[in-house]
Amino acid sequence: MPPAPTGRDVHVVGLLGTTNVEQDWWIITDFLIWRELLADAADRRWLAGANLQQPMGVILGDPYADRLNFTLSTEGITFPPILMELLQDFLEALSDVVQRASEEDVVVLVICAHGQPGGDICLGGGQYPVNNISKGMIEKALRHLRVPRERVFIVSTACYSGSWRSPRWTLLAAAEEDQESDAMRESGSNECRGGFFTFAILAEMADEQGLAVPLCEELGLGEGELGEADRLQFAFTDSFDVVLRHPPTPGNLRDSAARRVLQTPRRSLVEAKKFMEQFRDRVGGIYKFTTFVMDPASRLPLEFPVRFFDSTFLDRFHIVGPSPPDNTSSRTPDTPTSELSEDEPVPLNPVEADELIRLATAYKSGDYPATASNFQAKLDSSKLLAGFALSIPQQRALLSRLRYHARACRRAAAIAAFLEWTPAEPVTKWNKKTGLTRINEAERAGVKIRESFVDDTADGAWVGDGQPLWRTLGPGEWLAEAWAEAGKPTLDGKTWGDALSCGDESAGRS
């Protein structure tokens, strides 16, 4: 990172909101990489809800291309033993920055966590209850900050983080206010290696220095005919949509001969977002629905601190090869394990075990986007089918998730049929990512999809004591699209109520 201008210090406060190390490894990867990208800040404090071991090895990238394998220190990360202290420590860290930062300084807040519809950030998960941080709490904490908006940055990898737009700061967010954020596609180890937003930001920083990250690009139409061998080599092998790819390119981050000169003047926020969107479109595939937020849309040179990709930075990582998800097929099945007490859920009986395999196979074949609401079901389904061990509680939670998803699909399909809506594709093949945009539009027309499928009042899957019910947006997104294809009719309360009753009956709900 080039030194800050004379008299201008960089103050960083980072927050890892999840306490679930096993299930949220991709969020932890983002947190550690952001910590490395901002490691040269004069004043920095990093707070984590998970007790991270020292040192940590994390991988960032898409499994169809080379990836960056970092070995990162966790020294200096604060881990409060009580979850409520994490929020208190975070607000105290913000208060300290308000006191120390001068008008000429730069302030960066990094939030890596789950987000909820409406924008609240989640603290907790796993064995811990979930508490929330609202945008209003942060605005209040920073109300006396002397640094102007153009040098106060909030970086958020959370779902729906676009709702954190504020006149008090510049927002760099992984998703629009009505969209979920995206993890990288799961690799051969059945792990998602970081988030696409973090990968795109790193690509943008590299490009400003004349460098390129490794990637595998989608092959657009009109780029020439491919033979069958090419199709087999460059295809994502799912049941619904074969995505052709160029051969992966290795990038040049570790090329000692590559010229490393930071572009001056820096790109503006508008230009940086344009680069990231073009990068997203080049990679394509499941990432083509990803939304980025850079607000306000300033055309002035960006004052966000950028890590200089010099030898010090290069020593933090090495390049590892691709690991497509179909590489798991040869793995020998593990024996399911459980380390919980005698109060744990009972093992699945043979009928339930067969049902779990059937539902997991159907869910995995859907190739659903790797968003926060789909991620855990995708990950555990892939692990189960590849022979990885799942504990009894994990099996129970996965079965609950997959039963709920199947039930929600039947419910949505029955509602559409009752209303004589005939969408172009069945709900079981819906693998797009449209978020809440269409759902909210339908809600205003009396089609209460959000109320019935998304909000806290809706049906959901039990995934653990003290945890929110799990819901996925897919069936609701599909139903909203069916409504739009039917001409966006307005429904009265009785018509929607009758349709919902039909859906509940078909789904087996009372």
DOSE-457185 format. One record per residue (C-alpha): z, y, x. Coordinates in steps of 0.25 Angstrom, whole numbers, plus 5000, padded with zeros to 4 digits. Example, Ala and Ser with C-alpha at 12.3 -4.5 7.8 and 13.67 -1.06 7.14 Angstrom:
% DOSE-457185
503149825049;502949965055;
***
This chain:
% DOSE-457185
500050005000;499650135006;500950225008;501250324997;500950464999;501950545007;503250564999;502750464988;503650344987;503250224978;504350164969;504250024963;505049954952;504549814949;505049724938;504749574935;505149554921;505049404919;506149304923;505349184921;504849144935;504149014931;503349074919;503049214924;502549184938;501349274936;502249394933;503049364945;501849364953;501449504948;502749554951;502849504965;501349554968;501649694962;502949694971;502049674983;500949774979;502049884978;502849834990;502649954998;503350044988;504450134994;505450104983;505349974975;506149884967;505749754961;506549684950;506349544944;506849464933;506449334940;507249294953;506049274963;506149194975;505849244989;504749244993;503749224982;502349164982;501349224971;499849214969;499049314962;497649294957;496649214948;496649064950;495149064951;495149154964;495949164977;497349224974;498349294982;499549214986;500749314989;502049284996;502949394992;504349434994;505349444983;506449514991;506949634985;506649594970;507849614962;508249504952;509349544943;510149414939;510249464924;508949504917;509549624910;509849684924;508349674927;508049784917;509149864921;508749854936;507349894932;507750014925;508750054936;507550034946;506750134938;507850234937;507950224953;506550254954;506650374944;507750424953;506950404967;505550434964;505050574967;503850634959;502950594971;503250454971;502550324964;503350234955;502850094951;503550004941;503049854940;503349774928;502949624929;503449554916;503049504902;502749614892;502849604876;501949664866;502349804864;502549824879;504049784883;504249714896;504949574896;506149544905;506549404906;505949274901;506149124905;507649104904;507949244902;507849324889;506849434888;507149584888;506149694887;505849824895;505049934887;504150044892;505150144886;506250094895;505450124907;504950254902;506450294900;506750244914;505650324921;505850454912;506350534924;505450484934;504850594942;503550524946;502250564938;501550454929;500450434939;501350384949;502250304940;501650164938;502050044929;501449914933;501649814922;501049664921;501649644908;500949614895;500649734886;501049824897;500049924893;501049974883;501850034895;500950154895;501750284897;501650424901;502750394912;501950304921;500550244924;500450104919;499749984926;499849874916;499349734915;498949734900;498749834889;499849854879;499249754869;498849644880;499549544888;499449544903;498649434911;499149334921;498149274931;497549144926;498349024929;498048944942;498048804946;499548804947;499648854933;500148984937;499649124934;499549194947;499949344944;499449434933;498049484932;498449634932;499149624945;497949544951;497049654946;497949764952;497949694965;496449684965;496349834962;497249874974;496449784983;495149844978;495649984981;495849934995;494449874996;494949734994;494749624983;495649514978;495149374976;494549344962;493649264953;492749344944;492149304931;490649284931;490049374921;488849344912;487549374918;487949344932;487049224934;486949084930;487948974935;487748834937;488648724931;489448714945;489648864945;490148854931;491148744934;491648824947;491848954941;492348924927;493748934921;493748794914;494348824900;493848774887;493348904881;492749004890;492148964904;492349084913;491349084925;491849144938;491249194951;491649124963;493049184967;493049294977;494149294988;494349444989;494749505003;496249545002;496549465014;495249495022;495749565034;494449635036;494349695023;494449845023;495749895016;495650035012;496350095000;495350164991;495650314991;495850384982;496450274974;495850224961;496350284948;497050204937;495750204929;494950154941;496050044945;496049994930;494549994930;494549904943;495549814937;494749794924;493549764932;494249664941;494749604928;493349594923;492849534936;493949424935;493649404920;494149274914;495449274907;495749414913;494649484906;495549524894;496649584904;496949734902;497549824912;498249964909;498250074918;498850204912;498550314912;497050304915;497150404927;495950434936;496850484947;496950404960;498050294957;499350314964;499850174961;500350114975;499350014980;499749904990;498849915003;498249775006;498549775020;499049665029;500449675024;499949645010;499049535014;500249465021;500849445007;499749355002;498649255005;497449204997;497549074989;496349004983;496048984968;496848894959;496048874946;496948814934;496148684933;496748644947;497948594940;497248474935;497648384946;499148414946;500048294944;500948314932;502448354935;503648304928;504148404917;505448464922;506648534916;507748604923;508448654910;509748614904;510048504893;509748624883;508248624887;507248584877;506948444875;505748374881;504448374873;504248244866;502948174867;502348234855;502748374860;502248344874;500848304869;500848434860;501148514872;499948454880;499048474869;499448624866;499448654881;498048594883;497548684871;498248804876;497748794891;496348774886;496348904879;496348984892;497249094886;497349224894;498549214904;499349324897;500849324896;500849264882;499949144886;500349134901;501549034899;500848944889;499648944899;500448914911;501348804905;500148734898;499348734911;500548674919;500848574908;499348524908;499248524923;500548434924;501548544929;502948514925;503448604913;504948594910;505448554896;505648694892;504348734897;503648624889;504448664877;504048814879;502548784881;502548694869;503148804861;502148904866;500948814863;501348774850;501548924846;500148954852;499548844844;500248884831;499849034833;498348984835;498448904822;499149024815;498049124819;496949034816;497449014802;497649164799;496249184804;495749074795;496549124783;495949264784;494549204786;494449264800;493449184809;493649224824;492549184834;493549084841;494748994837;496149044841;496348924850;495148984859;495649124860;495849154874;495649304874;496649414877;496649524867;498149554866;498749634855;497549734853;496849664842;498249604837;498749744835;497549794828;497549674818;499049704815;498649844811;497749784801;498749694794;498449574803;499849544808;499449464820;500449534830;501549514820;501249374818;500849324832;501349424842;502649494839;504049444840;504049414825;502849314827;502949164830;503049124844;503449004854;504848984859;504848974874;506348984877;507649034873;507749184874;506249204876;505349274866;504449184858;503149164865;501849214859;500349214863;499449324858;498149234858;498249184843;498549324838;497449384847;496449284841;496849314827;496749464829;495349444835;495049354822;495449474814;494549574822;493349474821;493649474806;493449624805;494849674807;495249664792;496549724787;497549624780;498649654770;499949594772;499749484762;498449434768;499049434782;500249364777;499449254770;498649234783;499949224791;500549124782;499249044783;499349054798;500849014798;500548894789;499448844798;500248864811;501448784805;502348904804;503248934792;
***
